[in-house]
């Protein structure tokens, strides 16, 4: 499958069919450290894909936004992630996430990093979940063990889809060796200054959808919205620079962060 250029926002597909047959909205809202009013604004503007994680310390805020929205839960796509210190019990970790989100299931549950770590003691997020960015004894994940747990979450109905995040080709190869259920998604940083061409091609070959966080560039990058090439593309397509950078295609799902929301015409 090759990427396709579209001449207008309205022409861009709205969903992509994953390898398990489910339709995922092609544009996601990155909720990292975001409060309920921002998430609610995203929903009002038409976003139906909310990307979150316990390590963002705000899944309770997503809960508030979802309850306040006029959109049925069945029309929303909620992604969450398994943090590094919970590889020993993915089921318990997801139960905590579901309680924070106020829902019975997530549409997509990702292994946040190909790393496992011990859980530091005495540090809790605002919802009471014992997570922290600090990692004690970080080490390469036991992919066979943790993926078997992820598959069990699909069997239980608590996760409709499972996948990974920040995985390189070598990590994906290890998962594919043992997978009964293939990863539906790999979420990684990707943008015009970091195109991830080899990874994108590998995912295409194995029917794994690639999701791009930081589509406008990571914090240390020059501002892509000021790039003259991006500006020219936007001018020719009568899009904003942000819309150009977040262009959806059947092979890539962008997840722009909240502070760009008002700049992004979806």
Buried (B, 14 or more C-beta within 10 A) or exposed (E): EEEEEBEEBEEBBEBBEBBBEBEBBBBBBBBBBBBBEBBBBBBEEEBBBBBBBBBBBBBBBBBBBBEEBEEEBEEBBBBBBBBBBBBBEBBEBBEBBBBBBBBEBBBBBBBBBBBBBEBBEEEEBEBEBBBBEEBEEBEEBEBEEBBBBBBBBBEEEBBBBBBBBBBBEEBBEBBBEEBEBBBBBBBBBBBBEBEBEEBBEBBBEBEBBBBBBBBBBEEEBEEBBEBEEBBEBBEEBEBBBBBBBBBBBBBBBBBBBBEBBEBBEB
